[in-house]
Amino acid sequence: MSLRKTAFSAGRWTTASLLLRVSLQFAQTAILARILTPADFGVMAMVMATYGVVALLIDLGLSNALIHFQNPSQIVLSSLYWLNLGGALVMMLILMGLAWPMSTLYGEPQLLPAMVVMSLAMPLNALGQQFRVMAEKELRFSKLAIVEVVAASVGFVVAVLMAVVHGDVYAFISGILATAATSSLLAWLFLSAGRRPDFSFRLSEVKGHLYYGSFRLGDTLLISAQMQSDALLGGALAGSSAIGVYTLPRDLTLRLANTVVNPVVTRVGLPVMARVQADKSALRFIYLQTMRMTSSVNFPIYAALAIWANEAVYIMLGPQWHEAGAFMRLFAIWGMIRSTGNPVGSLLNATGQVRRAFWWDLGLLLIIPGLFYLGFQVGGLHGIAVTMLCIQVVTFYPHYRLLVRPVCGATFADYVGALLPAFMATALTAVTGIVVSSLVGSNVWLRVLCGGFAGMATYLLVSYFINRHWLLAMRELVLPMLPRMRRRGTDLTAKEA
């Protein structure tokens, strides 16, 4: 099977897995939002803000190193596995140690036991991490998708049952622990054949991986610190209830890119780019196609979320979260711009340019917290959200100039050209959606359904004329999932090509 066909097959499995898992995540959020309180969500946001940073140290940056370096030996795999598991145990103890200071800092006694229990997810995840990464590297996404969906389903059931029975922050935590344990168990059973570690360990064999991983880990920590700094600062200044209203729409917006759209392309794109990293022209082509694919899906989704922000909050979270509507609109626009920079991570990791990413994110982290503080002083939590949006706008060109162009050689015209068709189609779609929804009255469901249907039809029609390559790629991705249409779709694609 050619690399293109293998990549599309991997993309189909990734798409199916992500759609199912994200559906479970949104269903879980919608259910828990009606059972738990904003204060519970606020406590969980503070737990995850700390856990998210500490948990990044578990991997030591070695997952991407495994994908970048080709053909690892058994001694390398065993050494990396034990390093990863040992790091997870150390990080678990560190998070337990941070529980009391964080509880005291925020004045939330519930943080102490919640963080201690949450720390158990670290070794549970680490037990199966290497097997999942090797499945990605080898584009074995069919088995990986099954593992992920089953684990997510178990976590969903456990979280909902815990919310009904116990009704507090432990609903979130129990779901995460159940997902981690199930995922690692299934990874051992179905993904580890021929790759299970022995008891050998040789540090000298993994020095190259550690060097790569140190910069990758540092960069990941910097990105996480950037992403959590607004929640940490806002929680300290505004309190758990207020930050819960802020973080829930932000997290929902992030999930659209981080767990719905971008991984379909970037998760597959990383091992594909790693295979052609020595061919700059092929690398540039794959990267620009990745940009086109992600923007063509991300832009209309984020535009719809911005247009119907209040309706989305009402439908997904319930009327008691009405204050989150304004945040949802700001974060939707922020997420749209931010999504254009996400594929660069795969480009830099695949080519080993992790130092470049590290220095870029270090520079941002030195500036961002101060800007967030100023934004809060001017406009409270809304001021922080506006500041996040402004940062994305200002850094759009420097992000390209310092990270993209030196690595793959794409010109700025190439870069913008990959985004422009989706942007133009989305602009026309937004106008159509606004006009149609304004004509159908005040019913929430009717506004969203009519406006969304009209917008979707407009987007597909406009894309046919100005973004046809994306439509053909999406058809090639989706049609094999529909056996009855496969032969006909293949014939049509061949004729149009």
C-alpha positions in Angstrom: 0.0 0.0 0.0 1.4 3.5 -1.0 2.1 6.1 1.7 -0.8 8.2 0.5 -3.3 5.3 0.8 -1.8 4.3 4.2 -2.2 7.9 5.4 -5.8 8.1 4.3 -6.6 4.8 5.9 -5.0 6.0 9.1 -7.0 9.2 8.8 -10.3 7.4 8.4 -9.7 5.4 11.6 -8.5 8.5 13.4 -11.6 10.4 12.3 -13.9 7.6 13.5 -12.2 7.3 16.8 -12.1 11.1 17.4 -15.8 11.6 16.5 -16.9 8.9 18.8 -14.6 10.0 21.7 -15.5 13.7 21.3 -19.2 12.8 21.2 -18.7 11.0 24.5 -16.8 14.0 25.9 -19.5 16.5 24.9 -22.2 14.2 26.2 -20.4 13.8 29.5 -20.0 17.6 29.8 -23.6 18.2 29.0 -24.8 15.7 31.5 -22.3 16.7 34.3 -23.2 20.4 33.7 -26.7 19.6 34.7 -25.8 17.6 37.8 -22.7 19.4 39.2 -22.2 23.1 40.1 -20.0 25.7 38.5 -17.8 25.5 41.6 -17.2 21.8 40.9 -16.1 22.7 37.4 -13.9 25.4 38.8 -12.2 23.0 41.3 -11.6 20.6 38.4 -10.1 23.3 36.3 -7.6 24.1 39.0 -6.8 20.4 39.4 -6.3 20.0 35.7 -4.2 23.2 35.4 -1.7 21.7 37.8 -2.0 18.1 36.6 -1.7 19.1 33.0 1.7 20.7 33.6 3.1 18.0 35.8 1.8 15.2 33.6 3.8 16.4 30.7 7.0 15.4 32.5 5.9 11.8 32.4 6.7 11.4 28.8 10.0 13.2 29.0 9.5 14.2 25.3 10.3 10.6 24.3 7.0 9.9 22.4 7.9 12.2 19.6 11.5 11.1 19.7 10.3 7.5 19.0 8.5 8.8 15.9 11.4 11.0 14.7 14.1 8.3 15.0 13.6 5.4 12.7 13.9 1.7 13.5 14.5 1.6 17.3 16.1 -1.6 18.7 14.7 -3.7 21.5 17.2 -2.3 24.0 16.2 1.2 23.0 12.5 0.4 23.4 13.0 -1.3 26.8 15.1 1.6 28.1 12.6 4.2 27.0 9.7 2.3 28.5 11.3 2.1 32.0 12.4 5.7 31.8 8.8 6.7 31.0 7.3 4.6 33.8 9.8 5.8 36.3 9.2 9.4 35.4 5.4 8.8 35.8 5.9 7.5 39.4 8.1 10.4 40.3 5.6 12.9 38.8 2.8 11.2 40.8 4.7 11.9 44.0 5.4 15.5 43.0 1.7 16.1 42.3 0.8 14.6 45.7 3.3 17.0 47.3 1.8 20.0 45.5 -1.7 19.2 46.7 -1.5 20.9 50.0 0.3 24.1 48.8 -2.2 24.5 45.9 -5.2 23.9 48.3 -3.8 26.6 50.6 -3.1 29.0 47.8 -6.6 28.8 46.4 -8.4 28.4 49.7 -10.1 25.3 48.4 -9.8 22.3 50.9 -11.3 20.0 48.3 -8.3 20.5 46.1 -6.0 18.4 48.5 -7.8 15.0 48.2 -8.8 15.6 44.6 -5.2 16.2 43.4 -3.9 13.2 45.4 -6.4 10.9 43.7 -5.9 12.5 40.3 -2.1 11.8 40.5 -2.8 8.0 40.1 -3.7 8.6 36.4 0.0 9.3 35.7 1.4 5.7 36.1 -1.8 4.3 34.7 -1.3 6.2 31.5 2.4 5.4 31.3 1.9 1.7 31.4 0.6 1.7 27.9 2.0 4.9 26.4 4.9 3.4 24.4 2.6 0.9 22.7 0.2 3.6 21.6 3.0 5.7 20.3 4.5 2.8 18.3 1.1 2.1 16.8 1.0 5.8 15.6 4.5 5.6 14.2 3.6 2.5 12.2 0.2 4.0 11.2 -1.6 1.1 12.8 -4.6 3.3 13.6 -7.3 0.7 13.3 -6.4 -1.2 16.5 -5.4 2.1 18.2 -8.8 3.5 17.4 -10.6 0.5 19.0 -8.5 0.8 22.1 -9.2 4.5 22.5 -13.0 4.3 21.9 -13.4 1.4 24.3 -11.4 3.2 27.0 -13.3 6.5 26.5 -16.6 4.6 26.7 -15.6 3.1 30.0 -14.5 6.5 31.3 -17.8 8.1 30.2 -20.0 5.5 32.0 -17.9 5.7 35.2 -18.0 9.5 35.2 -21.7 9.7 34.8 -22.4 7.0 37.4 -20.1 8.8 39.8 -21.9 12.1 39.2 -25.3 10.6 39.9 -24.1 8.7 43.0 -21.6 11.2 44.5 -22.3 14.5 42.8 -19.0 16.3 43.0 -15.5 16.8 41.4 -14.7 13.1 41.8 -17.1 12.4 38.8 -14.4 13.9 36.6 -11.5 12.2 38.3 -13.0 8.7 38.3 -13.7 8.9 34.6 -10.2 9.9 33.8 -8.7 7.1 36.0 -11.1 4.5 34.4 -10.1 5.7 30.9 -6.3 5.6 31.7 -6.5 2.1 33.2 -8.6 0.7 30.4 -6.4 2.2 27.7 -3.2 0.8 29.1 -4.7 -2.6 29.7 -6.0 -2.8 26.1 -2.7 -1.5 24.8 -0.8 -4.3 26.5 -3.2 -6.9 25.1 -3.6 -5.6 21.5 -0.8 -3.2 20.6 2.3 -4.6 22.3 2.9 -7.7 20.3 6.7 -8.1 19.7 7.4 -4.8 21.5 6.9 -5.6 25.2 9.9 -4.4 27.2 12.3 -6.8 28.9 14.2 -5.9 32.1 17.2 -4.4 30.2 18.1 -0.8 30.6 21.0 1.1 28.9 21.1 4.8 29.2 23.9 5.2 26.6 21.6 3.7 23.9 19.0 6.5 24.3 21.2 9.6 24.6 20.0 10.9 21.2 16.4 10.4 22.2 16.9 12.1 25.5 18.5 15.2 23.8 15.6 15.4 21.4 13.2 14.7 24.2 14.6 17.3 26.6 13.8 20.1 24.1 10.5 18.6 23.2 9.6 18.2 26.9 10.6 21.8 27.6 8.6 23.1 24.7 5.5 21.1 25.8 5.8 22.4 29.3 6.1 26.0 28.0 3.0 25.5 25.8 1.1 24.0 28.7 2.1 26.8 31.1 0.9 29.3 28.5 -2.4 27.5 28.1 -3.0 27.1 31.9 -1.7 30.6 32.9 -5.0 32.3 32.3 -6.9 29.7 34.4 -4.3 29.8 37.2 -4.2 33.6 37.3 -8.0 33.9 36.8 -8.7 31.3 39.5 -6.4 33.1 42.0 -8.0 36.5 41.3 -11.6 35.7 40.6 -12.4 32.5 42.6 -13.5 29.0 41.6 -17.1 29.8 40.7 -16.2 32.6 38.3 -13.3 30.8 36.7 -15.6 27.8 36.1 -17.8 29.9 33.9 -14.7 31.1 32.1 -12.8 27.8 31.7 -15.7 25.6 30.5 -16.3 27.4 27.2 -12.6 27.8 26.7 -12.1 24.0 27.2 -14.9 23.2 24.9 -13.4 25.5 22.2 -10.0 23.8 22.7 -11.5 20.4 22.3 -12.8 21.3 18.8 -9.2 21.6 17.6 -7.2 19.4 20.0 -9.5 16.4 20.0 -11.9 16.8 17.0 -10.2 18.3 14.0 -6.5 18.7 14.1 -5.5 15.2 15.3 -7.2 13.7 12.2 -4.5 15.4 10.1 -1.7 16.2 12.4 -1.6 12.9 14.3 -1.2 11.1 11.0 0.9 13.9 9.5 3.7 13.6 12.1 4.8 10.0 11.2 4.2 10.8 7.5 6.4 13.9 7.6 9.0 12.0 9.6 9.3 9.6 6.7 10.0 12.3 4.2 11.9 14.7 6.5 15.0 14.7 4.2 13.0 15.8 1.1 12.2 19.5 1.7 9.9 19.9 -1.3 7.8 16.8 -0.2 7.8 18.2 3.3 6.5 21.6 2.2 3.8 20.0 0.1 2.6 17.8 2.9 2.6 20.7 5.4 0.6 23.0 3.1 -1.9 20.3 2.5 -2.2 19.8 6.2 -2.9 23.5 6.6 -5.5 23.4 3.9 -7.2 20.3 5.5 -7.3 21.6 9.0 -8.4 25.2 8.1 -11.1 23.9 5.8 -12.7 22.0 8.7 -11.8 24.2 11.6 -12.9 27.6 10.2 -16.6 26.9 9.5 -17.0 25.1 12.9 -15.5 27.9 14.8 -17.5 30.5 12.8 -20.7 28.6 13.7 -19.7 28.6 17.4 -19.0 32.3 17.3 -22.3 33.1 15.6 -24.5 30.9 17.8 -22.4 31.2 21.0 -25.4 31.8 23.3 -27.4 29.1 21.7 -24.5 26.6 21.9 -24.2 27.3 25.7 -27.9 26.9 26.2 -28.0 23.6 24.3 -24.8 22.0 25.6 -24.7 23.3 29.1 -28.1 24.5 30.1 -29.6 28.0 30.9 -27.8 28.2 34.3 -24.5 28.8 32.3 -25.9 31.8 30.3 -22.9 34.0 31.4 -20.6 31.7 29.5 -22.0 32.9 26.1 -19.8 36.0 25.8 -16.7 33.9 26.6 -17.7 31.3 24.1 -17.8 33.8 21.3 -14.4 35.3 22.1 -12.9 31.8 22.4 -14.4 30.7 19.1 -12.6 33.5 17.3 -9.5 32.9 19.3 -9.6 29.1 18.5 -10.0 29.8 14.8 -6.8 31.8 14.6 -5.0 29.5 16.9 -5.9 26.5 14.8 -3.8 27.8 11.9 -0.6 27.4 13.9 -1.3 23.9 15.3 0.1 21.9 12.3 3.5 23.4 12.8 4.1 21.2 15.8 4.1 18.1 13.6 6.4 19.8 11.1 9.0 20.7 13.8 8.8 17.4 15.6 9.1 15.4 12.5 12.2 17.2 11.3 13.9 17.3 14.7 13.6 21.1 15.0 12.5 21.0 18.6 15.0 23.7 19.7 13.4 26.2 17.5 9.9 25.5 19.0 11.4 25.7 22.5 12.8 29.2 22.1 9.7 30.5 20.5 7.4 29.3 23.3 9.8 30.4 26.0 9.7 33.9 24.6 5.9 33.8 24.6 5.7 32.5 28.2 7.9 35.4 29.4 5.3 37.9 28.0 1.9 36.3 28.3 1.3 36.1 32.1 2.0 39.8 32.4 -0.4 40.6 29.6 -3.1 38.5 31.2 -2.7 40.3 34.5 -3.1 43.7 32.7 -6.1 42.3 30.8 -7.7 41.2 34.1 -7.1 44.7 35.7 -8.8 46.3 32.7 -11.7 43.9 32.1 -11.7 41.1 34.6 -12.0 37.6 33.1 -13.3 39.1 29.9 -10.2 41.2 29.7 -8.1 38.0 29.8 -10.1 36.4 27.0 -9.7 39.5 24.8 -6.0 39.5 25.5 -5.7 35.9 24.4 -7.4 36.8 21.1 -5.1 39.8 20.5 -2.0 37.7 21.1 -3.1 35.3 18.4 -3.6 38.1 15.9 -0.2 39.8 16.7 1.8 36.6 16.5 0.3 35.3 13.3 3.1 36.5 10.9 6.1 36.0 13.3 4.9 32.4 13.9 5.2 31.7 10.2 8.4 33.6 9.7 10.3 32.0 12.5 8.9 28.5 12.6 7.5 27.5 9.2 9.6 29.2 6.5 13.1 28.1 7.8 12.0 24.4 8.1 10.0 23.7 4.9 10.7 26.8 2.8 7.1 27.8 2.2 6.6 31.4 1.2 4.1 33.6 3.0 2.0 33.6 -0.1 2.0 29.7 0.1 1.1 29.9 3.8 -1.8 32.3 3.4 -2.8 30.6 0.1 -3.4 27.4 2.0 -5.8 29.2 4.4 -7.5 31.6 2.0 -10.0 29.3 0.3 -11.4 28.1 3.6 -11.5 31.7 5.0 -13.4 33.0 2.0 -15.9 30.2 2.0 -16.3 30.6 5.8 -17.0 34.4 5.4 -19.8 33.8 2.9 -21.1 31.0 5.1 -21.2 33.2 8.2 -23.2 35.8 6.3 -25.7 33.2 5.2 -26.1 31.7 8.6 -26.6 35.0 10.3 -29.3 36.1 7.8 -31.2 32.9 7.8 -31.2 32.5 11.6 -32.4 36.1 12.1 -35.5 35.3 9.9 -36.7 32.2 11.8 -37.6 33.8 15.1 -36.2 33.4 18.7 -36.5 29.6 19.1 -33.0 28.4 20.0 -33.2 25.0 18.2 -34.8 26.5 15.1 -32.2 29.2 14.8 -29.4 26.8 15.0 -30.8 24.1 12.8 -32.0 26.5 10.0 -29.0 28.7 10.1 -26.6 25.8 10.4 -28.2 23.9 7.4 -28.1 27.0 5.2 -24.5 27.7 6.3 -23.4 24.2 5.6 -25.0 24.2 2.1 -23.3 27.5 1.3 -19.9 26.3 2.5 -20.0 23.1 0.4 -21.2 25.0 -2.6 -18.6 27.7 -2.4 -15.9 25.2 -1.6 -16.8 23.3 -4.8 -15.7 26.4 -6.8 -12.7 27.7 -4.7 -11.6 24.8 -2.5 -12.3 21.7 -4.7 -9.0 19.9 -3.7 -10.2 19.8 -0.1 -13.6 18.3 -1.1 -11.9 15.6 -3.2 -9.6 14.8 -0.3 -12.5 14.6 2.1 -14.4 12.3 -0.3 -11.4 10.1 -0.6 -11.2 10.0 3.2 -14.9 9.4 3.8 -16.2 7.2 1.0 -14.3 4.0 2.0 -16.4 4.2 5.2 -19.5 3.8 3.0 -19.1 0.4 1.2 -22.0 0.8 -1.2 -20.7 4.1 -2.5 -17.0 3.1 -2.6 -16.8 1.9 -6.2 -18.8 4.9 -7.6 -16.8 7.4 -5.5 -13.5 5.9 -6.7 -14.6 6.1 -10.3 -15.7 9.8 -9.9 -12.4 10.7 -8.2 -10.4 9.1 -10.9 -12.3 10.9 -13.6 -11.9 14.3 -11.9 -8.3 13.8 -11.2 
